[in-house]
Amino acid sequence: MCQSCGMPLSNDPNGGGTNSVGSKSEKYCSYCYQNGEFTFKGTVTEFQEFCRLKMKEVGHSGFKAWLFTRGMKRLERWK
Ligand SMILES: [Zn+2]
């Protein structure tokens, strides 16, 4: 799964983010990581908030959004 947001990489339509040299990242999804850089720069708390809003925007319930984001602090990027 993505070590930034926790999404399974198999759910990523692009199959993972891209490193600066153009290769695929095995650690991060295409939403979080593009061309060797994180798309969201901020604290994990801000990122959780950002993801919750995004999920609600596309129609997920507040509960599901909470469930998805609550484990983020344990992922490799935020350690
Ligand atoms: Zn991600």
PDB file of the backbone (N, CA, C, O) and the ligand in Angstrom, with CONECT records:
HET     ZN  A 101       1
ATOM      1  N   MET A   1       0.827  -1.202   0.000  1.00  0.00           N
ATOM      2  CA  MET A   1       0.000   0.000   0.000  1.00  0.00           C
ATOM      3  C   MET A   1       0.864   1.257   0.000  1.00  0.00           C
ATOM      4  O   MET A   1       2.048   1.215   0.335  1.00  0.00           O
ATOM      5  N   CYS A   2       0.263   2.347  -0.373  1.00  0.00           N
ATOM      6  CA  CYS A   2       0.982   3.617  -0.401  1.00  0.00           C
ATOM      7  C   CYS A   2       1.424   3.994   1.008  1.00  0.00           C
ATOM      8  O   CYS A   2       0.622   3.971   1.942  1.00  0.00           O
ATOM      9  N   GLN A   3       2.711   4.344   1.160  1.00  0.00           N
ATOM     10  CA  GLN A   3       3.252   4.677   2.476  1.00  0.00           C
ATOM     11  C   GLN A   3       3.032   6.140   2.851  1.00  0.00           C
ATOM     12  O   GLN A   3       3.620   6.637   3.812  1.00  0.00           O
ATOM     13  N   SER A   4       2.194   6.816   2.095  1.00  0.00           N
ATOM     14  CA  SER A   4       1.843   8.189   2.432  1.00  0.00           C
ATOM     15  C   SER A   4       0.367   8.284   2.823  1.00  0.00           C
ATOM     16  O   SER A   4       0.029   8.914   3.826  1.00  0.00           O
ATOM     17  N   CYS A   5      -0.512   7.660   2.033  1.00  0.00           N
ATOM     18  CA  CYS A   5      -1.949   7.773   2.316  1.00  0.00           C
ATOM     19  C   CYS A   5      -2.591   6.460   2.727  1.00  0.00           C
ATOM     20  O   CYS A   5      -3.681   6.470   3.300  1.00  0.00           O
ATOM     21  N   GLY A   6      -1.949   5.324   2.453  1.00  0.00           N
ATOM     22  CA  GLY A   6      -2.492   4.033   2.875  1.00  0.00           C
ATOM     23  C   GLY A   6      -3.364   3.351   1.848  1.00  0.00           C
ATOM     24  O   GLY A   6      -3.889   2.268   2.105  1.00  0.00           O
ATOM     25  N   MET A   7      -3.527   3.955   0.707  1.00  0.00           N
ATOM     26  CA  MET A   7      -4.319   3.320  -0.343  1.00  0.00           C
ATOM     27  C   MET A   7      -3.572   2.129  -0.936  1.00  0.00           C
ATOM     28  O   MET A   7      -2.374   2.228  -1.203  1.00  0.00           O
ATOM     29  N   PRO A   8      -4.265   0.995  -1.149  1.00  0.00           N
ATOM     30  CA  PRO A   8      -3.591  -0.123  -1.805  1.00  0.00           C
ATOM     31  C   PRO A   8      -3.144   0.285  -3.210  1.00  0.00           C
ATOM     32  O   PRO A   8      -3.929   0.851  -3.970  1.00  0.00           O
ATOM     33  N   LEU A   9      -1.898   0.002  -3.552  1.00  0.00           N
ATOM     34  CA  LEU A   9      -1.397   0.431  -4.863  1.00  0.00           C
ATOM     35  C   LEU A   9      -2.141  -0.255  -6.002  1.00  0.00           C
ATOM     36  O   LEU A   9      -2.145   0.236  -7.131  1.00  0.00           O
ATOM     37  N   SER A  10      -2.776  -1.399  -5.702  1.00  0.00           N
ATOM     38  CA  SER A  10      -3.554  -2.081  -6.736  1.00  0.00           C
ATOM     39  C   SER A  10      -4.808  -1.277  -7.099  1.00  0.00           C
ATOM     40  O   SER A  10      -5.393  -1.490  -8.161  1.00  0.00           O
ATOM     41  N   ASN A  11      -5.221  -0.354  -6.220  1.00  0.00           N
ATOM     42  CA  ASN A  11      -6.368   0.519  -6.503  1.00  0.00           C
ATOM     43  C   ASN A  11      -5.978   1.749  -7.299  1.00  0.00           C
ATOM     44  O   ASN A  11      -6.840   2.500  -7.756  1.00  0.00           O
ATOM     45  N   ASP A  12      -4.693   1.952  -7.462  1.00  0.00           N
ATOM     46  CA  ASP A  12      -4.204   3.132  -8.164  1.00  0.00           C
ATOM     47  C   ASP A  12      -4.308   2.904  -9.668  1.00  0.00           C
ATOM     48  O   ASP A  12      -3.679   1.990 -10.202  1.00  0.00           O
ATOM     49  N   PRO A  13      -5.100   3.730 -10.356  1.00  0.00           N
ATOM     50  CA  PRO A  13      -5.263   3.530 -11.810  1.00  0.00           C
ATOM     51  C   PRO A  13      -3.942   3.638 -12.569  1.00  0.00           C
ATOM     52  O   PRO A  13      -3.804   3.081 -13.658  1.00  0.00           O
ATOM     53  N   ASN A  14      -2.965   4.359 -11.993  1.00  0.00           N
ATOM     54  CA  ASN A  14      -1.670   4.499 -12.657  1.00  0.00           C
ATOM     55  C   ASN A  14      -0.631   3.498 -12.151  1.00  0.00           C
ATOM     56  O   ASN A  14       0.496   3.470 -12.645  1.00  0.00           O
ATOM     57  N   GLY A  15      -1.002   2.687 -11.179  1.00  0.00           N
ATOM     58  CA  GLY A  15      -0.105   1.643 -10.693  1.00  0.00           C
ATOM     59  C   GLY A  15       1.053   2.134  -9.842  1.00  0.00           C
ATOM     60  O   GLY A  15       2.027   1.405  -9.652  1.00  0.00           O
ATOM     61  N   GLY A  16       0.970   3.351  -9.325  1.00  0.00           N
ATOM     62  CA  GLY A  16       2.017   3.882  -8.452  1.00  0.00           C
ATOM     63  C   GLY A  16       2.487   5.250  -8.906  1.00  0.00           C
ATOM     64  O   GLY A  16       2.258   5.655 -10.046  1.00  0.00           O
ATOM     65  N   GLY A  17       3.147   5.959  -7.998  1.00  0.00           N
ATOM     66  CA  GLY A  17       3.684   7.272  -8.332  1.00  0.00           C
ATOM     67  C   GLY A  17       4.917   7.153  -9.199  1.00  0.00           C
ATOM     68  O   GLY A  17       5.366   6.048  -9.503  1.00  0.00           O
ATOM     69  N   THR A  18       5.469   8.290  -9.601  1.00  0.00           N
ATOM     70  CA  THR A  18       6.667   8.263 -10.442  1.00  0.00           C
ATOM     71  C   THR A  18       7.856   8.919  -9.739  1.00  0.00           C
ATOM     72  O   THR A  18       7.722   9.977  -9.124  1.00  0.00           O
ATOM     73  N   ASN A  19       9.007   8.282  -9.839  1.00  0.00           N
ATOM     74  CA  ASN A  19      10.245   8.851  -9.314  1.00  0.00           C
ATOM     75  C   ASN A  19      10.767   9.923 -10.264  1.00  0.00           C
ATOM     76  O   ASN A  19      10.279  10.069 -11.385  1.00  0.00           O
ATOM     77  N   SER A  20      11.770  10.674  -9.795  1.00  0.00           N
ATOM     78  CA  SER A  20      12.275  11.786 -10.606  1.00  0.00           C
ATOM     79  C   SER A  20      12.842  11.315 -11.946  1.00  0.00           C
ATOM     80  O   SER A  20      12.820  12.057 -12.927  1.00  0.00           O
ATOM     81  N   VAL A  21      13.352  10.078 -11.986  1.00  0.00           N
ATOM     82  CA  VAL A  21      13.904   9.580 -13.253  1.00  0.00           C
ATOM     83  C   VAL A  21      12.829   8.975 -14.156  1.00  0.00           C
ATOM     84  O   VAL A  21      13.127   8.493 -15.249  1.00  0.00           O
ATOM     85  N   GLY A  22      11.567   9.002 -13.688  1.00  0.00           N
ATOM     86  CA  GLY A  22      10.488   8.501 -14.524  1.00  0.00           C
ATOM     87  C   GLY A  22      10.077   7.068 -14.249  1.00  0.00           C
ATOM     88  O   GLY A  22       9.107   6.575 -14.824  1.00  0.00           O
ATOM     89  N   SER A  23      10.821   6.388 -13.360  1.00  0.00           N
ATOM     90  CA  SER A  23      10.443   5.023 -13.015  1.00  0.00           C
ATOM     91  C   SER A  23       9.280   5.040 -12.024  1.00  0.00           C
ATOM     92  O   SER A  23       8.986   6.068 -11.414  1.00  0.00           O
ATOM     93  N   LYS A  24       8.624   3.892 -11.872  1.00  0.00           N
ATOM     94  CA  LYS A  24       7.497   3.785 -10.961  1.00  0.00           C
ATOM     95  C   LYS A  24       7.970   3.701  -9.514  1.00  0.00           C
ATOM     96  O   LYS A  24       8.976   3.058  -9.214  1.00  0.00           O
ATOM     97  N   SER A  25       7.244   4.350  -8.634  1.00  0.00           N
ATOM     98  CA  SER A  25       7.524   4.215  -7.212  1.00  0.00           C
ATOM     99  C   SER A  25       6.808   2.989  -6.674  1.00  0.00           C
ATOM    100  O   SER A  25       5.638   2.758  -6.975  1.00  0.00           O
ATOM    101  N   GLU A  26       7.524   2.201  -5.870  1.00  0.00           N
ATOM    102  CA  GLU A  26       6.912   1.017  -5.281  1.00  0.00           C
ATOM    103  C   GLU A  26       6.297   1.354  -3.927  1.00  0.00           C
ATOM    104  O   GLU A  26       5.632   0.519  -3.314  1.00  0.00           O
ATOM    105  N   LYS A  27       6.519   2.568  -3.469  1.00  0.00           N
ATOM    106  CA  LYS A  27       6.098   2.941  -2.120  1.00  0.00           C
ATOM    107  C   LYS A  27       4.896   3.860  -2.084  1.00  0.00           C
ATOM    108  O   LYS A  27       4.090   3.804  -1.155  1.00  0.00           O
ATOM    109  N   TYR A  28       4.773   4.710  -3.099  1.00  0.00           N
ATOM    110  CA  TYR A  28       3.742   5.734  -3.044  1.00  0.00           C
ATOM    111  C   TYR A  28       2.842   5.694  -4.274  1.00  0.00           C
ATOM    112  O   TYR A  28       3.265   5.300  -5.361  1.00  0.00           O
ATOM    113  N   CYS A  29       1.601   6.107  -4.079  1.00  0.00           N
ATOM    114  CA  CYS A  29       0.643   6.081  -5.188  1.00  0.00           C
ATOM    115  C   CYS A  29       0.785   7.337  -6.059  1.00  0.00           C
ATOM    116  O   CYS A  29       1.500   8.278  -5.714  1.00  0.00           O
ATOM    117  N   SER A  30       0.098   7.322  -7.172  1.00  0.00           N
ATOM    118  CA  SER A  30       0.231   8.426  -8.123  1.00  0.00           C
ATOM    119  C   SER A  30      -0.442   9.705  -7.625  1.00  0.00           C
ATOM    120  O   SER A  30      -0.151  10.790  -8.129  1.00  0.00           O
ATOM    121  N   TYR A  31      -1.338   9.592  -6.642  1.00  0.00           N
ATOM    122  CA  TYR A  31      -1.964  10.804  -6.090  1.00  0.00           C
ATOM    123  C   TYR A  31      -1.000  11.540  -5.167  1.00  0.00           C
ATOM    124  O   TYR A  31      -0.989  12.770  -5.108  1.00  0.00           O
ATOM    125  N   CYS A  32      -0.183  10.758  -4.443  1.00  0.00           N
ATOM    126  CA  CYS A  32       0.712  11.355  -3.446  1.00  0.00           C
ATOM    127  C   CYS A  32       2.048  11.782  -4.032  1.00  0.00           C
ATOM    128  O   CYS A  32       2.643  12.759  -3.577  1.00  0.00           O
ATOM    129  N   TYR A  33       2.519  11.064  -5.029  1.00  0.00           N
ATOM    130  CA  TYR A  33       3.918  11.187  -5.435  1.00  0.00           C
ATOM    131  C   TYR A  33       4.047  11.244  -6.941  1.00  0.00           C
ATOM    132  O   TYR A  33       3.689  10.295  -7.639  1.00  0.00           O
ATOM    133  N   GLN A  34       4.562  12.361  -7.445  1.00  0.00           N
ATOM    134  CA  GLN A  34       4.736  12.509  -8.890  1.00  0.00           C
ATOM    135  C   GLN A  34       6.076  13.147  -9.198  1.00  0.00           C
ATOM    136  O   GLN A  34       6.452  14.149  -8.589  1.00  0.00           O
ATOM    137  N   ASN A  35       6.794  12.567 -10.142  1.00  0.00           N
ATOM    138  CA  ASN A  35       8.106  13.075 -10.574  1.00  0.00           C
ATOM    139  C   ASN A  35       9.060  13.309  -9.404  1.00  0.00           C
ATOM    140  O   ASN A  35       9.789  14.300  -9.361  1.00  0.00           O
ATOM    141  N   GLY A  36       9.034  12.370  -8.457  1.00  0.00           N
ATOM    142  CA  GLY A  36       9.979  12.438  -7.351  1.00  0.00           C
ATOM    143  C   GLY A  36       9.597  13.392  -6.242  1.00  0.00           C
ATOM    144  O   GLY A  36      10.382  13.632  -5.324  1.00  0.00           O
ATOM    145  N   GLU A  37       8.395  13.936  -6.320  1.00  0.00           N
ATOM    146  CA  GLU A  37       7.977  14.874  -5.265  1.00  0.00           C
ATOM    147  C   GLU A  37       6.593  14.544  -4.739  1.00  0.00           C
ATOM    148  O   GLU A  37       5.730  14.070  -5.478  1.00  0.00           O
ATOM    149  N   PHE A  38       6.392  14.801  -3.456  1.00  0.00           N
ATOM    150  CA  PHE A  38       5.066  14.643  -2.885  1.00  0.00           C
ATOM    151  C   PHE A  38       4.169  15.777  -3.366  1.00  0.00           C
ATOM    152  O   PHE A  38       4.577  16.938  -3.406  1.00  0.00           O
ATOM    153  N   THR A  39       2.942  15.420  -3.728  1.00  0.00           N
ATOM    154  CA  THR A  39       2.017  16.433  -4.235  1.00  0.00           C
ATOM    155  C   THR A  39       1.487  17.299  -3.100  1.00  0.00           C
ATOM    156  O   THR A  39       1.160  18.467  -3.306  1.00  0.00           O
ATOM    157  N   PHE A  40       1.401  16.727  -1.902  1.00  0.00           N
ATOM    158  CA  PHE A  40       0.940  17.502  -0.753  1.00  0.00           C
ATOM    159  C   PHE A  40       2.084  17.695   0.226  1.00  0.00           C
ATOM    160  O   PHE A  40       2.656  16.727   0.728  1.00  0.00           O
ATOM    161  N   LYS A  41       2.414  18.961   0.496  1.00  0.00           N
ATOM    162  CA  LYS A  41       3.485  19.227   1.450  1.00  0.00           C
ATOM    163  C   LYS A  41       2.877  19.874   2.684  1.00  0.00           C
ATOM    164  O   LYS A  41       2.384  21.001   2.634  1.00  0.00           O
ATOM    165  N   GLY A  42       2.918  19.161   3.768  1.00  0.00           N
ATOM    166  CA  GLY A  42       2.346  19.674   5.003  1.00  0.00           C
ATOM    167  C   GLY A  42       2.491  18.611   6.068  1.00  0.00           C
ATOM    168  O   GLY A  42       3.200  17.623   5.874  1.00  0.00           O
ATOM    169  N   THR A  43       1.837  18.804   7.171  1.00  0.00           N
ATOM    170  CA  THR A  43       1.926  17.835   8.264  1.00  0.00           C
ATOM    171  C   THR A  43       0.939  16.702   8.013  1.00  0.00           C
ATOM    172  O   THR A  43       0.049  16.814   7.170  1.00  0.00           O
ATOM    173  N   VAL A  44       1.106  15.615   8.752  1.00  0.00           N
ATOM    174  CA  VAL A  44       0.210  14.474   8.592  1.00  0.00           C
ATOM    175  C   VAL A  44      -1.225  14.855   8.967  1.00  0.00           C
ATOM    176  O   VAL A  44      -2.179  14.363   8.366  1.00  0.00           O
ATOM    177  N   THR A  45      -1.371  15.721   9.949  1.00  0.00           N
ATOM    178  CA  THR A  45      -2.716  16.150  10.363  1.00  0.00           C
ATOM    179  C   THR A  45      -3.410  16.925   9.239  1.00  0.00           C
ATOM    180  O   THR A  45      -4.597  16.733   8.976  1.00  0.00           O
ATOM    181  N   GLU A  46      -2.651  17.797   8.586  1.00  0.00           N
ATOM    182  CA  GLU A  46      -3.202  18.548   7.452  1.00  0.00           C
ATOM    183  C   GLU A  46      -3.557  17.616   6.296  1.00  0.00           C
ATOM    184  O   GLU A  46      -4.561  17.801   5.608  1.00  0.00           O
ATOM    185  N   PHE A  47      -2.710  16.617   6.105  1.00  0.00           N
ATOM    186  CA  PHE A  47      -2.935  15.660   5.017  1.00  0.00           C
ATOM    187  C   PHE A  47      -4.177  14.805   5.288  1.00  0.00           C
ATOM    188  O   PHE A  47      -4.949  14.515   4.374  1.00  0.00           O
ATOM    189  N   GLN A  48      -4.363  14.409   6.541  1.00  0.00           N
ATOM    190  CA  GLN A  48      -5.556  13.643   6.908  1.00  0.00           C
ATOM    191  C   GLN A  48      -6.814  14.452   6.614  1.00  0.00           C
ATOM    192  O   GLN A  48      -7.781  13.940   6.051  1.00  0.00           O
ATOM    193  N   GLU A  49      -6.785  15.716   7.004  1.00  0.00           N
ATOM    194  CA  GLU A  49      -7.905  16.622   6.773  1.00  0.00           C
ATOM    195  C   GLU A  49      -8.187  16.746   5.276  1.00  0.00           C
ATOM    196  O   GLU A  49      -9.334  16.677   4.835  1.00  0.00           O
ATOM    197  N   PHE A  50      -7.118  16.928   4.510  1.00  0.00           N
ATOM    198  CA  PHE A  50      -7.194  17.065   3.060  1.00  0.00           C
ATOM    199  C   PHE A  50      -7.836  15.819   2.431  1.00  0.00           C
ATOM    200  O   PHE A  50      -8.700  15.930   1.560  1.00  0.00           O
ATOM    201  N   CYS A  51      -7.405  14.642   2.880  1.00  0.00           N
ATOM    202  CA  CYS A  51      -7.939  13.394   2.327  1.00  0.00           C
ATOM    203  C   CYS A  51      -9.399  13.189   2.708  1.00  0.00           C
ATOM    204  O   CYS A  51     -10.203  12.722   1.901  1.00  0.00           O
ATOM    205  N   ARG A  52      -9.733  13.545   3.950  1.00  0.00           N
ATOM    206  CA  ARG A  52     -11.128  13.404   4.387  1.00  0.00           C
ATOM    207  C   ARG A  52     -12.049  14.261   3.528  1.00  0.00           C
ATOM    208  O   ARG A  52     -13.122  13.818   3.119  1.00  0.00           O
ATOM    209  N   LEU A  53     -11.617  15.500   3.257  1.00  0.00           N
ATOM    210  CA  LEU A  53     -12.425  16.391   2.425  1.00  0.00           C
ATOM    211  C   LEU A  53     -12.570  15.837   1.015  1.00  0.00           C
ATOM    212  O   LEU A  53     -13.658  15.848   0.438  1.00  0.00           O
ATOM    213  N   LYS A  54     -11.454  15.350   0.466  1.00  0.00           N
ATOM    214  CA  LYS A  54     -11.467  14.781  -0.888  1.00  0.00           C
ATOM    215  C   LYS A  54     -12.426  13.603  -0.972  1.00  0.00           C
ATOM    216  O   LYS A  54     -13.197  13.482  -1.924  1.00  0.00           O
ATOM    217  N   MET A  55     -12.369  12.725   0.047  1.00  0.00           N
ATOM    218  CA  MET A  55     -13.225  11.536   0.035  1.00  0.00           C
ATOM    219  C   MET A  55     -14.693  11.912   0.115  1.00  0.00           C
ATOM    220  O   MET A  55     -15.532  11.318  -0.562  1.00  0.00           O
ATOM    221  N   LYS A  56     -15.000  12.901   0.945  1.00  0.00           N
ATOM    222  CA  LYS A  56     -16.398  13.359   1.046  1.00  0.00           C
ATOM    223  C   LYS A  56     -16.851  13.973  -0.274  1.00  0.00           C
ATOM    224  O   LYS A  56     -17.997  13.809  -0.691  1.00  0.00           O
ATOM    225  N   GLU A  57     -15.937  14.676  -0.916  1.00  0.00           N
ATOM    226  CA  GLU A  57     -16.226  15.287  -2.205  1.00  0.00           C
ATOM    227  C   GLU A  57     -16.677  14.257  -3.232  1.00  0.00           C
ATOM    228  O   GLU A  57     -17.572  14.522  -4.034  1.00  0.00           O
ATOM    229  N   VAL A  58     -16.051  13.079  -3.205  1.00  0.00           N
ATOM    230  CA  VAL A  58     -16.408  12.054  -4.192  1.00  0.00           C
ATOM    231  C   VAL A  58     -17.486  11.113  -3.663  1.00  0.00           C
ATOM    232  O   VAL A  58     -17.777  10.088  -4.279  1.00  0.00           O
ATOM    233  N   GLY A  59     -18.081  11.465  -2.514  1.00  0.00           N
ATOM    234  CA  GLY A  59     -19.279  10.758  -2.076  1.00  0.00           C
ATOM    235  C   GLY A  59     -19.124   9.720  -0.978  1.00  0.00           C
ATOM    236  O   GLY A  59     -20.080   9.010  -0.663  1.00  0.00           O
ATOM    237  N   HIS A  60     -17.912   9.616  -0.377  1.00  0.00           N
ATOM    238  CA  HIS A  60     -17.761   8.687   0.739  1.00  0.00           C
ATOM    239  C   HIS A  60     -18.336   9.297   2.009  1.00  0.00           C
ATOM    240  O   HIS A  60     -18.376  10.519   2.155  1.00  0.00           O
ATOM    241  N   SER A  61     -18.778   8.449   2.920  1.00  0.00           N
ATOM    242  CA  SER A  61     -19.326   8.948   4.181  1.00  0.00           C
ATOM    243  C   SER A  61     -18.200   9.466   5.071  1.00  0.00           C
ATOM    244  O   SER A  61     -17.035   9.109   4.893  1.00  0.00           O
ATOM    245  N   GLY A  62     -18.563  10.308   6.026  1.00  0.00           N
ATOM    246  CA  GLY A  62     -17.587  10.833   6.966  1.00  0.00           C
ATOM    247  C   GLY A  62     -16.923   9.721   7.743  1.00  0.00           C
ATOM    248  O   GLY A  62     -15.732   9.794   8.049  1.00  0.00           O
ATOM    249  N   PHE A  63     -17.694   8.676   8.068  1.00  0.00           N
ATOM    250  CA  PHE A  63     -17.148   7.564   8.821  1.00  0.00           C
ATOM    251  C   PHE A  63     -16.078   6.816   8.017  1.00  0.00           C
ATOM    252  O   PHE A  63     -15.013   6.491   8.543  1.00  0.00           O
ATOM    253  N   LYS A  64     -16.362   6.556   6.776  1.00  0.00           N
ATOM    254  CA  LYS A  64     -15.412   5.843   5.934  1.00  0.00           C
ATOM    255  C   LYS A  64     -14.134   6.668   5.751  1.00  0.00           C
ATOM    256  O   LYS A  64     -13.025   6.134   5.751  1.00  0.00           O
ATOM    257  N   ALA A  65     -14.319   7.970   5.595  1.00  0.00           N
ATOM    258  CA  ALA A  65     -13.178   8.865   5.441  1.00  0.00           C
ATOM    259  C   ALA A  65     -12.313   8.848   6.704  1.00  0.00           C
ATOM    260  O   ALA A  65     -11.084   8.860   6.626  1.00  0.00           O
ATOM    261  N   TRP A  66     -12.954   8.821   7.837  1.00  0.00           N
ATOM    262  CA  TRP A  66     -12.222   8.766   9.105  1.00  0.00           C
ATOM    263  C   TRP A  66     -11.453   7.457   9.219  1.00  0.00           C
ATOM    264  O   TRP A  66     -10.284   7.425   9.603  1.00  0.00           O
ATOM    265  N   LEU A  67     -12.157   6.364   8.866  1.00  0.00           N
ATOM    266  CA  LEU A  67     -11.562   5.028   8.954  1.00  0.00           C
ATOM    267  C   LEU A  67     -10.316   4.930   8.073  1.00  0.00           C
ATOM    268  O   LEU A  67      -9.303   4.351   8.465  1.00  0.00           O
ATOM    269  N   PHE A  68     -10.416   5.508   6.881  1.00  0.00           N
ATOM    270  CA  PHE A  68      -9.330   5.434   5.915  1.00  0.00           C
ATOM    271  C   PHE A  68      -8.117   6.240   6.375  1.00  0.00           C
ATOM    272  O   PHE A  68      -6.978   5.832   6.151  1.00  0.00           O
ATOM    273  N   THR A  69      -8.358   7.376   7.014  1.00  0.00           N
ATOM    274  CA  THR A  69      -7.255   8.276   7.337  1.00  0.00           C
ATOM    275  C   THR A  69      -6.654   8.059   8.729  1.00  0.00           C
ATOM    276  O   THR A  69      -5.568   8.560   9.019  1.00  0.00           O
ATOM    277  N   ARG A  70      -7.347   7.322   9.581  1.00  0.00           N
ATOM    278  CA  ARG A  70      -6.884   7.264  10.980  1.00  0.00           C
ATOM    279  C   ARG A  70      -5.551   6.536  11.141  1.00  0.00           C
ATOM    280  O   ARG A  70      -4.836   6.801  12.108  1.00  0.00           O
ATOM    281  N   GLY A  71      -5.184   5.613  10.215  1.00  0.00           N
ATOM    282  CA  GLY A  71      -3.937   4.875  10.335  1.00  0.00           C
ATOM    283  C   GLY A  71      -2.735   5.557   9.681  1.00  0.00           C
ATOM    284  O   GLY A  71      -1.616   5.048   9.732  1.00  0.00           O
ATOM    285  N   MET A  72      -2.979   6.698   9.076  1.00  0.00           N
ATOM    286  CA  MET A  72      -1.924   7.364   8.293  1.00  0.00           C
ATOM    287  C   MET A  72      -0.647   7.677   9.074  1.00  0.00           C
ATOM    288  O   MET A  72       0.460   7.560   8.550  1.00  0.00           O
ATOM    289  N   LYS A  73      -0.817   8.070  10.314  1.00  0.00           N
ATOM    290  CA  LYS A  73       0.343   8.455  11.127  1.00  0.00           C
ATOM    291  C   LYS A  73       1.370   7.333  11.248  1.00  0.00           C
ATOM    292  O   LYS A  73       2.545   7.591  11.513  1.00  0.00           O
ATOM    293  N   ARG A  74       0.936   6.103  11.058  1.00  0.00           N
ATOM    294  CA  ARG A  74       1.850   4.968  11.207  1.00  0.00           C
ATOM    295  C   ARG A  74       2.605   4.647   9.925  1.00  0.00           C
ATOM    296  O   ARG A  74       3.506   3.808   9.941  1.00  0.00           O
ATOM    297  N   LEU A  75       2.266   5.283   8.833  1.00  0.00           N
ATOM    298  CA  LEU A  75       2.907   4.964   7.557  1.00  0.00           C
ATOM    299  C   LEU A  75       4.315   5.562   7.495  1.00  0.00           C
ATOM    300  O   LEU A  75       4.653   6.513   8.200  1.00  0.00           O
ATOM    301  N   GLU A  76       5.117   4.955   6.614  1.00  0.00           N
ATOM    302  CA  GLU A  76       6.551   5.269   6.566  1.00  0.00           C
ATOM    303  C   GLU A  76       6.857   6.760   6.365  1.00  0.00           C
ATOM    304  O   GLU A  76       7.790   7.291   6.967  1.00  0.00           O
ATOM    305  N   ARG A  77       6.081   7.419   5.531  1.00  0.00           N
ATOM    306  CA  ARG A  77       6.363   8.825   5.241  1.00  0.00           C
ATOM    307  C   ARG A  77       6.277   9.702   6.485  1.00  0.00           C
ATOM    308  O   ARG A  77       6.990  10.701   6.581  1.00  0.00           O
ATOM    309  N   TRP A  78       5.425   9.350   7.430  1.00  0.00           N
ATOM    310  CA  TRP A  78       5.135  10.225   8.562  1.00  0.00           C
ATOM    311  C   TRP A  78       5.869   9.849   9.826  1.00  0.00           C
ATOM    312  O   TRP A  78       5.645  10.455  10.874  1.00  0.00           O
ATOM    313  N   LYS A  79       6.747   8.855   9.747  1.00  0.00           N
ATOM    314  CA  LYS A  79       7.444   8.408  10.948  1.00  0.00           C
ATOM    315  C   LYS A  79       8.524   9.398  11.367  1.00  0.00           C
ATOM    316  O   LYS A  79       9.212   9.176  12.364  1.00  0.00           O
TER     317      LYS A  79
HETATM  318 ZN    ZN A 101      -0.902   7.730  -1.614  1.00  0.00          ZN2+
END
